[in-house]
Amino acid sequence: MSDNVLNTSPKPAPLSPAPASPAPLTPMPTNQVISPSREVWLSMRANRGAMVGLAFICLLVFCAVFADFVAPHSAIEQFRDHVLQPPVWQDGGSWSFPLGTDGVGRCVLSRLIFGARLSLLIGAIVVTLSLALGIGFGLLSGFFRGVPEITIMRLMDIVLAMPSLLLSLVIVAILGPGLINAMIAVAITYVPHYARLTRAAVMAELSKDYVVASRVSGAGTLRLMFDVVLPNCLAPLIVQATLSFSTAILDAAALGFLGLGAQPPTPEWGTMLADARQFLEAAPWVVTFPGLAILVTVLAFNLMGDGLRDALDPKLKR
């Protein structure tokens, strides 16, 4: 054959690329189940005011619990050589008494710290007592309709018709001045709020299917009250208790200011204000710091209560 003859032999077919190995399967993201407590916490964190209030309350609780170690002096110790000494940033002040002293030479900062312990104790006792009585009356009026409901609710209306502070003054005047009687008087004025709130929540829950199913399965009245219905009524009660905590501190301070609450030398903020009235112009720090303590504490509890309300009420969540 001539060299000019084209080579017509078939060309080898190109090799096909090897099949690629299958890519590893990535797991599909699954929706994480968030617990109710974590959901409340995440909602609280989104509210700056609530977090500021919570931070101050935590600081207040720390100072109240460890007041014996945090306070520079005893709450009732008198330093006769340092009567009405000004705060440290004014002329004549010293770091031994950072916020100055009162009319008998007691450290104002130490009395404020020990007063925080007393104010938190007052709020806790008042809220616990009024909450327990209010839940009891609310459950009774919600489950037993007719005469029991009408009697309880009309009694609550009578209490609500009177100004709370005036009613507290009447009760303390009957029982006698003192811290315990002041707490009882303030707690009585808060009972109708919890009773009406509990009754409304109970009436809304009684018509739901889970309550009907529990009743059909043979659950008794007490079990329906405390095991079935009450746990589902706690959200509004918790919010109301938080807001009432600040009001209880404020009312107890008002009674102390009027001389019907804690008696001297008890380091209670309202009593400190009453003792310092005569020094309003000569030593304004004796009046200013207890008033600021009441103001900031009440504001902190109100901010935290608003945050809890937004977190626990689905209609108000942002």
Stockholm file with secondary structure:
# STOCKHOLM 1.0

chainA/1-318         MSDNVLNTSPKPAPLSPAPASPAPLTPMPTNQVISPSREVWLSMRANRGAMVGLAFICLLVFCAVFADFVAPHSAIEQFRDHVLQPPVWQDGGSWSFPLGTDGVGRCVLSRLIFGARLSLLIGAIVVTLSLALGIGFGLLSGFFRGVPEITIMRLMDIVLAMPSLLLSLVIVAILGPGLINAMIAVAITYVPHYARLTRAAVMAELSKDYVVASRVSGAGTLRLMFDVVLPNCLAPLIVQATLSFSTAILDAAALGFLGLGAQPPTPEWGTMLADARQFLEAAPWVVTFPGLAILVTVLAFNLMGDGLRDALDPKLKR
#=GR chainA/1-318 SS CCTTSCCCCCCCCCCCCCCCCCCCCCCCCCCCCCCHHHHHHHHHHTCHHHHHHHHHHHHHHHHHHTHHHHSSSCSSCCCGGGTTCCCTTSTTCCTTSTTCBCTTSCBHHHHHHHHHHHHHHHHHHHHHHHHHHHHHHHHHHHHSTTHHHHHHHHHHHHHHHSCHHHHHHHHHHHHCSSHHHHHHHHHHHHHHHHHHHHHHHHHHHHTSHHHHHHHHTTCCHHHIIIIIIGGGGHHHHHHHHHHHHHHHHHHHHHHHHTTSSSCTTSCCHHHHHHHTGGGTTTCTHHHHHHHHHHHHHHHHHHHHHHHHHHHHCGGGCC
#=GC SS_cons         CCTTSCCCCCCCCCCCCCCCCCCCCCCCCCCCCCCHHHHHHHHHHTCHHHHHHHHHHHHHHHHHHTHHHHSSSCSSCCCGGGTTCCCTTSTTCCTTSTTCBCTTSCBHHHHHHHHHHHHHHHHHHHHHHHHHHHHHHHHHHHHSTTHHHHHHHHHHHHHHHSCHHHHHHHHHHHHCSSHHHHHHHHHHHHHHHHHHHHHHHHHHHHTSHHHHHHHHTTCCHHHIIIIIIGGGGHHHHHHHHHHHHHHHHHHHHHHHHTTSSSCTTSCCHHHHHHHTGGGTTTCTHHHHHHHHHHHHHHHHHHHHHHHHHHHHCGGGCC
//
